[in-house]
């Protein structure tokens, strides 16, 4: 996933890409790798599902589990570096890297832009990711952040 976002941004040698790789490596080490219950060096669907159910239950752990990686993604998506993500930036990166249609990106962006400003600030971005990873509301705006979930 990181490779797709880095490639979509054409940022393979950037400090942001390096930071994202480091943070995702840490996420793997501390959150994903412990999910390998049978010790076979692989995480199957059952282990992943159960692991996320166990690991991502406390929104209070967002700063340790998700925030650093999320900040890296925010910086990758913020193409002009103004510390805000506009709809065009969102569509360009999420559409290319996430293989999400531009129309769907527009719908998701509008739902996530809680204050109607036409941009997502870091707080809105973090709120969306917290909803996505820790929420249990099937109608939450962030539920389709990385693409439509099949019914």
N, CA, C and O of each residue as an XYZ file, in Angstrom:
604
protein
N       0.824     -1.182      0.000
C       0.000      0.000      0.000
C       0.872      1.251      0.000
O       0.622      2.188     -0.759
N       1.887      1.265      0.844
C       2.782      2.418      0.893
C       3.470      2.629     -0.448
O       3.622      3.761     -0.907
N       3.877      1.546     -1.064
C       4.549      1.663     -2.359
C       3.649      2.312     -3.398
O       4.117      3.108     -4.211
N       2.351      1.978     -3.380
C       1.414      2.591     -4.335
C       1.277      4.084     -4.082
O       1.256      4.868     -5.031
N       1.183      4.494     -2.814
C       1.043      5.912     -2.489
C       2.320      6.678     -2.831
O       2.263      7.789     -3.356
N       3.455      6.085     -2.534
C       4.734      6.729     -2.848
C       4.891      6.863     -4.356
O       5.334      7.902     -4.845
N       4.532      5.818     -5.096
C       4.627      5.870     -6.565
C       3.664      6.898     -7.141
O       4.020      7.624     -8.069
N       2.441      6.971     -6.602
C       1.463      7.941     -7.097
C       1.950      9.365     -6.879
O       1.637     10.260     -7.664
N       2.695      9.568     -5.843
C       3.244     10.893     -5.533
C       4.588     11.108     -6.228
O       5.115     12.221     -6.228
N       5.145     10.048     -6.821
C       6.485     10.103     -7.420
C       7.492     10.613     -6.394
O       8.290     11.511     -6.665
N       7.429     10.016     -5.216
C       8.237     10.500     -4.097
C       9.148      9.432     -3.524
O       9.403      9.422     -2.320
N       9.641      8.539     -4.356
C      10.380      7.383     -3.835
C      11.642      7.748     -3.061
O      12.046      7.003     -2.169
N      12.262      8.856     -3.376
C      13.493      9.236     -2.679
C      13.273     10.342     -1.647
O      14.239     10.876     -1.102
N      12.033     10.686     -1.376
C      11.752     11.802     -0.477
C      11.873     11.401      0.988
O      11.741     10.226      1.329
N      12.121     12.374      1.845
C      12.126     12.094      3.289
C      10.779     11.565      3.776
O      10.733     10.755      4.702
N       9.681     12.014      3.159
C       8.353     11.526      3.543
C       8.237     10.032      3.262
O       7.736      9.279      4.097
N       8.696      9.603      2.093
C       8.642      8.185      1.740
C       9.489      7.367      2.709
O       9.083      6.285      3.132
N      10.648      7.873      3.056
C      11.518      7.179      4.007
C      10.830      7.072      5.369
O      10.840      6.010      5.991
N      10.229      8.181      5.833
C       9.510      8.194      7.107
C       8.347      7.215      7.080
O       8.134      6.472      8.037
N       7.587      7.213      5.975
C       6.446      6.304      5.867
C       6.902      4.854      5.943
O       6.288      4.040      6.633
N       7.965      4.536      5.242
C       8.498      3.167      5.271
C       8.908      2.779      6.682
O       8.618      1.668      7.126
N       9.578      3.676      7.390
C       9.983      3.393      8.770
C       8.774      3.177      9.679
O       8.742      2.238     10.474
N       7.781      4.060      9.550
C       6.601      3.945     10.412
C       5.801      2.683     10.113
O       5.283      2.042     11.027
N       5.701      2.325      8.836
C       4.987      1.090      8.496
C       5.765     -0.137      8.944
O       5.162     -1.139      9.328
N       7.080     -0.080      8.903
C       7.882     -1.179      9.448
C       7.611     -1.345     10.944
O       7.472     -2.465     11.437
N       7.535     -0.219     11.661
C       7.237     -0.273     13.099
C       5.829     -0.806     13.328
O       5.610     -1.604     14.239
N       4.860     -0.366     12.501
C       3.488     -0.859     12.604
C       3.475     -2.369     12.393
O       2.792     -3.099     13.111
N       4.233     -2.827     11.406
C       4.318     -4.264     11.142
C       4.879     -4.994     12.368
O       4.318     -5.997     12.810
N       5.966     -4.493     12.901
C       6.638     -5.146     14.023
C       5.761     -5.202     15.264
O       5.698     -6.231     15.936
N       5.083     -4.097     15.571
C       4.365     -4.007     16.836
C       2.887     -4.396     16.765
O       2.297     -4.774     17.777
N       2.286     -4.304     15.574
C       0.861     -4.594     15.476
C       0.586     -5.837     14.625
O      -0.173     -6.713     15.041
N       1.191     -5.922     13.445
C       0.860     -7.005     12.514
C       1.590     -8.309     12.843
O       0.946     -9.351     12.961
N       2.904     -8.276     12.991
C       3.683     -9.504     13.206
C       3.175    -10.338     14.384
O       3.137    -11.564     14.283
N       2.779     -9.706     15.506
C       2.265    -10.518     16.612
C       0.968    -11.271     16.288
O       0.542    -12.124     17.066
N       0.345    -10.967     15.161
C      -0.889    -11.661     14.770
C      -0.628    -13.076     14.268
O      -1.556    -13.878     14.167
N       0.618    -13.388     13.954
C       0.986    -14.706     13.433
C       0.894    -15.732     14.559
O       1.895    -16.064     15.193
N      -0.312    -16.225     14.798
C      -0.573    -17.119     15.919
C       0.042    -18.498     15.765
O       0.413    -19.119     16.761
N       0.158    -18.991     14.536
C       0.696    -20.338     14.351
C       2.200    -20.344     14.085
O       2.791    -21.407     13.896
N       2.822    -19.164     14.070
C       4.274    -19.079     13.930
C       4.818    -19.500     12.581
O       5.991    -19.858     12.477
N       3.986    -19.466     11.536
C       4.459    -19.901     10.219
C       5.103    -18.776      9.401
O       5.480    -18.977      8.247
N       5.226    -17.593     10.008
C       5.847    -16.473      9.303
C       4.905    -15.778      8.336
O       5.330    -14.908      7.576
N       3.633    -16.149      8.356
C       2.626    -15.554      7.482
C       1.409    -15.167      8.321
O       1.155    -15.740      9.380
N       0.673    -14.193      7.824
C      -0.565    -13.787      8.480
C      -1.700    -14.126      7.525
O      -1.851    -13.490      6.482
N      -2.497    -15.129      7.882
C      -3.623    -15.468      7.009
C      -4.819    -14.584      7.365
O      -4.764    -13.806      8.318
N      -5.881    -14.709      6.603
C      -7.049    -13.844      6.782
C      -7.634    -13.962      8.186
O      -8.007    -12.957      8.791
N      -7.712    -15.165      8.695
C      -8.260    -15.362     10.042
C      -7.396    -14.671     11.080
O      -7.907    -13.971     11.953
N      -6.069    -14.869     10.988
C      -5.164    -14.238     11.937
C      -5.246    -12.712     11.838
O      -5.238    -12.017     12.854
N      -5.324    -12.202     10.620
C      -5.406    -10.756     10.421
C      -6.700    -10.209     11.010
O      -6.683     -9.205     11.722
N      -7.816    -10.859     10.719
C      -9.111    -10.397     11.222
C      -9.141    -10.421     12.744
O      -9.528     -9.439     13.377
N      -8.733    -11.538     13.328
C      -8.712    -11.645     14.787
C      -7.705    -10.676     15.392
O      -7.960    -10.071     16.433
N      -6.567    -10.537     14.736
C      -5.525     -9.643     15.232
C      -5.968     -8.198     15.260
O      -5.746     -7.494     16.245
N      -6.600     -7.745     14.171
C      -7.092     -6.370     14.151
C      -8.213     -6.191     15.166
O      -8.327     -5.139     15.795
N      -9.028     -7.205     15.322
C     -10.104     -7.120     16.316
C      -9.514     -6.934     17.712
O     -10.066     -6.188     18.521
N      -8.404     -7.600     18.000
C      -7.748     -7.460     19.303
C      -6.951     -6.166     19.400
O      -7.031     -5.457     20.403
N      -6.179     -5.856     18.354
C      -5.232     -4.739     18.420
C      -5.904     -3.377     18.307
O      -5.503     -2.429     18.982
N      -6.902     -3.276     17.477
C      -7.495     -1.968     17.210
C      -8.845     -1.825     17.904
O      -9.866     -1.577     17.264
N      -8.830     -1.985     19.216
C     -10.067     -1.890     19.981
C     -10.141     -0.622     20.825
O     -11.233     -0.210     21.217
N      -9.028     -0.010     21.106
C      -8.992      1.139     22.005
C      -8.577      2.388     21.241
O      -7.404      2.532     20.896
N      -9.515      3.297     20.967
C      -9.164      4.524     20.249
C      -8.105      5.352     20.974
O      -7.425      6.172     20.357
N      -7.966      5.141     22.270
C      -6.933      5.842     23.030
C      -5.525      5.459     22.584
O      -4.563      6.170     22.873
N      -5.406      4.332     21.881
C      -4.097      3.891     21.389
C      -3.786      4.440     19.993
O      -2.733      4.142     19.430
N      -4.699      5.240     19.436
C      -4.490      5.804     18.100
C      -3.114      6.469     17.965
O      -2.430      6.231     16.969
N      -2.682      7.298     18.937
C      -1.369      7.939     18.774
C      -0.216      6.942     18.619
O       0.721      7.198     17.863
N      -0.275      5.824     19.318
C       0.798      4.834     19.213
C       0.636      3.924     18.004
O       1.633      3.499     17.422
N      -0.593      3.616     17.613
C      -0.813      2.611     16.586
C      -0.937      3.188     15.176
O      -0.448      2.580     14.225
N      -1.568      4.326     15.025
C      -1.918      4.814     13.694
C      -1.380      6.211     13.384
O      -1.008      6.474     12.240
N      -1.327      7.096     14.346
C      -1.087      8.515     14.079
C       0.191      8.808     13.303
O       0.159      9.609     12.369
N       1.297      8.196     13.650
C       2.552      8.499     12.963
C       2.498      8.089     11.492
O       2.975      8.814     10.619
N       1.917      6.927     11.230
C       1.759      6.486      9.842
C       0.789      7.417      9.115
O       1.017      7.787      7.964
N      -0.291      7.791      9.796
C      -1.291      8.686      9.191
C      -0.680     10.030      8.834
O      -0.988     10.588      7.781
N       0.179     10.557      9.691
C       0.835     11.833      9.378
C       1.685     11.719      8.113
O       1.729     12.651      7.310
N       2.348     10.601      7.936
C       3.144     10.389      6.720
C       2.246     10.353      5.492
O       2.558     10.974      4.476
N       1.134      9.632      5.580
C       0.197      9.589      4.456
C      -0.357     10.987      4.170
O      -0.469     11.385      3.011
N      -0.697     11.722      5.211
C      -1.204     13.083      5.021
C      -0.184     13.903      4.236
O      -0.539     14.594      3.281
N       1.070     13.826      4.637
C       2.121     14.594      3.957
C       2.294     14.165      2.503
O       2.591     14.996      1.644
N       2.112     12.887      2.223
C       2.188     12.422      0.834
C       1.028     12.946     -0.005
O       1.206     13.311     -1.167
N      -0.157     12.979      0.590
C      -1.341     13.411     -0.141
C      -1.350     14.930     -0.323
O      -1.857     15.427     -1.329
N      -0.802     15.660      0.625
C      -0.747     17.122      0.570
C       0.319     17.553     -0.439
O       1.436     17.911     -0.064
N      -0.035     17.515     -1.696
C       0.925     17.727     -2.781
C       1.560     19.112     -2.775
O       2.732     19.251     -3.125
N       0.806     20.141     -2.381
C       1.370     21.495     -2.406
C       1.982     21.912     -1.071
O       2.507     23.019     -0.948
N       1.918     21.033     -0.074
C       2.574     21.295      1.203
C       1.938     22.390      2.040
O       2.613     22.979      2.885
N       0.651     22.684      1.831
C       0.014     23.754      2.604
C      -0.665     23.257      3.882
O      -1.404     24.003      4.524
N      -0.417     22.017      4.246
C      -0.956     21.374      5.445
C      -2.471     21.208      5.389
O      -3.146     21.162      6.417
N      -2.991     21.121      4.166
C      -4.397     20.828      3.926
C      -4.464     19.948      2.682
O      -3.614     20.033      1.796
N      -5.476     19.114      2.636
C      -5.689     18.265      1.461
C      -6.958     18.760      0.781
O      -8.037     18.737      1.372
N      -6.821     19.212     -0.470
C      -8.020     19.621     -1.197
C      -8.550     18.427     -1.988
O      -7.919     17.371     -2.039
N      -9.703     18.609     -2.595
C     -10.350     17.496     -3.285
C      -9.496     16.966     -4.428
O      -9.447     15.757     -4.651
N      -8.825     17.848     -5.152
C      -7.985     17.406     -6.269
C      -6.825     16.543     -5.779
O      -6.523     15.509     -6.376
N      -6.181     16.962     -4.701
C      -5.083     16.170     -4.129
C      -5.606     14.816     -3.655
O      -5.000     13.777     -3.917
N      -6.727     14.844     -2.962
C      -7.333     13.614     -2.447
C      -7.639     12.655     -3.593
O      -7.314     11.470     -3.529
N      -8.271     13.185     -4.647
C      -8.618     12.334     -5.786
C      -7.379     11.816     -6.492
O      -7.326     10.652     -6.886
N      -6.386     12.674     -6.653
C      -5.188     12.253     -7.371
C      -4.494     11.095     -6.655
O      -4.153     10.089     -7.279
N      -4.288     11.236     -5.363
C      -3.529     10.211     -4.645
C      -4.402      9.006     -4.290
O      -4.004      7.870     -4.549
N      -5.572      9.225     -3.708
C      -6.414      8.087     -3.342
C      -6.945      7.375     -4.586
O      -7.104      6.155     -4.587
N      -7.215      8.135     -5.635
C      -7.685      7.521     -6.881
C      -6.630      6.654     -7.523
O      -6.913      5.531     -7.942
N      -5.403      7.169     -7.605
C      -4.322      6.400     -8.227
C      -3.831      5.277     -7.332
O      -3.758      4.122     -7.752
N      -3.499      5.617     -6.108
C      -2.894      4.630     -5.211
C      -3.912      3.647     -4.666
O      -3.600      2.476     -4.449
N      -5.121      4.118     -4.448
C      -6.138      3.250     -3.890
C      -7.009      2.598     -4.937
O      -7.889      1.797     -4.621
N      -6.755      2.950     -6.211
C      -7.553      2.411     -7.315
C      -9.042      2.652     -7.075
O      -9.875      1.762     -7.243
N      -9.346      3.898     -6.673
C     -10.706      4.306     -6.377
C     -11.136      5.285     -7.461
O     -10.358      6.154     -7.855
N     -12.355      5.154     -7.941
C     -12.822      6.053     -8.996
C     -12.837      7.499     -8.508
O     -13.021      7.757     -7.318
N     -12.643      8.435     -9.427
C     -12.675      9.842     -9.073
C     -14.031     10.228     -8.493
O     -14.105     11.054     -7.583
N     -15.105      9.633     -9.016
C     -16.436      9.942     -8.506
C     -16.563      9.503     -7.044
O     -17.092     10.227     -6.202
N     -16.065      8.302     -6.772
C     -16.130      7.808     -5.396
C     -15.246      8.672     -4.488
O     -15.632      8.981     -3.361
N     -14.071      9.059     -4.974
C     -13.196      9.930     -4.186
C     -13.913     11.227     -3.821
O     -13.799     11.708     -2.694
N     -14.645     11.788     -4.769
C     -15.368     13.037     -4.514
C     -16.414     12.837     -3.417
O     -16.568     13.690     -2.543
N     -17.126     11.721     -3.460
C     -18.130     11.423     -2.430
C     -17.490     11.282     -1.054
O     -17.967     11.850     -0.072
N     -16.410     10.524     -1.001
C     -15.727     10.303      0.275
C     -15.165     11.620      0.792
O     -15.310     11.935      1.973
N     -14.522     12.393     -0.083
C     -13.947     13.671      0.329
C     -15.014     14.571      0.933
O     -14.806     15.151      1.999
N     -16.139     14.690      0.271
C     -17.226     15.546      0.755
C     -17.705     15.084      2.125
O     -17.972     15.911      2.997
N     -17.814     13.783      2.323
C     -18.254     13.245      3.614
C     -17.226     13.515      4.714
O     -17.601     13.744      5.864
N     -15.936     13.489      4.374
C     -14.890     13.684      5.374
C     -14.656     15.153      5.714
O     -14.163     15.476      6.795
N     -15.012     16.036      4.792
C     -14.829     17.482      5.000
C     -15.910     17.970      5.959
O     -16.897     18.580      5.549
N     -15.705     17.690      7.232
C     -16.736     17.908      8.244
C     -17.153     19.367      8.386
O     -18.317     19.649      8.670
N     -16.230     20.290      8.196
C     -16.567     21.702      8.365
C     -16.938     22.381      7.045
O     -17.207     23.582      7.023
N     -16.954     21.622      5.948
C     -17.357     22.172      4.658
C     -16.410     23.195      4.078
O     -16.823     24.026      3.269
N     -15.151     23.156      4.470
C     -14.173     24.159      4.032
C     -13.627     23.906      2.630
O     -12.996     24.786      2.045
N     -13.863     22.721      2.092
C     -13.283     22.379      0.796
C     -11.902     21.776      0.911
O     -11.265     21.469     -0.097
N     -11.433     21.604      2.147
C     -10.139     20.957      2.399
C     -10.272     20.076      3.635
O     -11.173     20.249      4.455
N      -9.354     19.135      3.742
C      -9.239     18.336      4.960
C      -7.999     18.813      5.690
O      -6.906     18.837      5.123
N      -8.169     19.190      6.947
C      -6.991     19.498      7.743
C      -6.560     18.219      8.456
O      -7.231     17.192      8.357
N      -5.456     18.284      9.165
C      -4.951     17.086      9.845
C      -5.964     16.515     10.825
O      -6.101     15.297     10.942
N      -6.674     17.391     11.528
C      -7.647     16.906     12.515
C      -8.755     16.097     11.832
O      -9.140     15.037     12.325
N      -9.264     16.586     10.712
C     -10.304     15.849      9.990
C      -9.751     14.529      9.449
O     -10.431     13.504      9.491
N      -8.522     14.558      8.944
C      -7.890     13.350      8.417
C      -7.719     12.311      9.522
O      -8.021     11.133      9.330
N      -7.226     12.764     10.693
C      -7.050     11.836     11.815
C      -8.394     11.321     12.312
O      -8.510     10.149     12.671
N      -9.403     12.173     12.338
C     -10.729     11.719     12.770
C     -11.247     10.637     11.832
O     -11.825      9.646     12.278
N     -11.038     10.830     10.528
C     -11.479      9.835      9.550
C     -10.769      8.506      9.766
O     -11.401      7.450      9.747
N      -9.466      8.557      9.968
C      -8.721      7.309     10.170
C      -9.095      6.632     11.482
O      -9.168      5.405     11.545
N      -9.331      7.411     12.522
C      -9.766      6.820     13.793
C     -11.119      6.134     13.610
O     -11.338      5.038     14.126
N     -12.030      6.786     12.871
C     -13.327      6.159     12.572
C     -13.140      4.871     11.783
O     -13.774      3.855     12.065
N     -12.264      4.932     10.797
C     -12.041      3.782      9.922
C     -11.496      2.594     10.713
O     -11.992      1.477     10.572
N     -10.485      2.828     11.539
C      -9.824      1.720     12.231
C     -10.517      1.301     13.522
O     -10.510      0.118     13.860
N     -11.116      2.239     14.251
C     -11.658      1.916     15.569
C     -13.182      1.958     15.638
O     -13.774      1.455     16.593
N     -13.808      2.545     14.649
C     -15.256      2.723     14.709
C     -16.023      1.452     14.414
O     -15.485      0.491     13.862
N     -17.269      1.464     14.788
C     -18.136      0.329     14.482
C     -19.450      0.798     13.855
O     -20.430      0.054     13.816
N     -19.458      2.044     13.365
C     -20.644      2.593     12.713
C     -20.550      2.328     11.212
O     -19.705      2.920     10.540
N     -21.390      1.459     10.675
C     -21.310      1.147      9.245
C     -21.689      2.319      8.342
O     -21.488      2.256      7.129
N     -22.236      3.390      8.926
C     -22.605      4.570      8.149
C     -21.647      5.742      8.364
O     -21.911      6.847      7.890
N     -20.548      5.516      9.067
C     -19.578      6.596      9.319
C     -18.988      7.081      7.995
O     -18.774      6.279      7.086
N     -18.726      8.374      7.877
C     -18.181      8.917      6.629
C     -16.893      8.235      6.166
O     -16.641      8.143      4.965
N     -16.088      7.763      7.098
C     -14.777      7.201      6.739
C     -14.822      5.733      6.342
O     -13.792      5.173      5.967
N     -15.969      5.104      6.412
C     -16.038      3.658      6.176
C     -15.507      3.265      4.799
O     -14.986      2.162      4.633
N     -15.630      4.141      3.821
C     -15.180      3.839      2.466
C     -13.887      4.569      2.103
O     -13.590      4.747      0.922
N     -13.124      4.990      3.095
C     -11.913      5.781      2.868
C     -10.967      5.138      1.867
O     -10.419      5.827      1.007
N     -10.769      3.845      1.964
C      -9.829      3.140      1.068
C     -10.546      2.349     -0.005
O      -9.992      1.394     -0.549
N     -11.767      2.734     -0.313
C     -12.548      2.047     -1.341
C     -13.847      1.534     -0.743
O     -13.977      1.395      0.474
N     -14.786      1.261     -1.597
C     -16.098      0.780     -1.154
C     -15.966     -0.604     -0.543
O     -15.287     -1.486     -1.068
N     -16.638     -0.757      0.580
C     -16.711     -2.055      1.235
C     -17.918     -2.777      0.629
O     -19.022     -2.235      0.589
N     -17.696     -3.980      0.170
C     -18.776     -4.764     -0.463
C     -19.836     -5.096      0.583
O     -19.530     -5.390      1.738
N     -21.085     -5.040      0.142
C     -22.198     -5.396      1.031
C     -22.324     -6.898      1.142
O     -23.204     -7.393      1.846
